[in-house]
Amino acid sequence: MSNSKATPCVDQQEWAQAERSAKVAVASVGEMASHSVSAVGEVARNAVGDIGQEADHLTAKAGVYIEELGDRFSKNGPQSGILGNASQAVAGAVKESGEYLQDAKLTGITADIAHVIRRNPIPSILIAMGVGWFLGRKRKG
């Protein structure tokens, strides 16, 4: 019984060539992964941009409908007396809301909300806590 092992005869040049080939393969895989991640990131950015544009479009469209609703309130509501004054005030407020939605769109609304929160942080936090409390109570039943 002999303990001798048969080892393949591989010279230094073959090992060096195998090492270079492995490094090239690893670099290629890394480059392909990098390109894949970049492509996925670009697709995600485009999707978010498209969603934002669609949200702005839908917000402006809702503004048109709300403004039309205000016009209907104005035309169909009482025109004189105390009820007339009240209905015209409500119709005017509804029309202004619709115009705001058309002009500001969703991106403008979020910027306006952020501005209000920065100017009034304590009331904003208290309002958020109140809304959270209310929703929690509502959810519990």
Secondary structure, DSSP 8 states (H G I E B T S, - for coil): -----------HHHHHHHHHHHHHHHHHHHHHHHHHHHHHHHHHHHHHHHHHHHHHHHHHHHHHHHHHHHHHHHHHS--SHHHHHHHHHHHHHHHHHHHHHHHHHHHHHHHHHHHHHHH-HHHHHHHHHHHHHHHHHHHH-
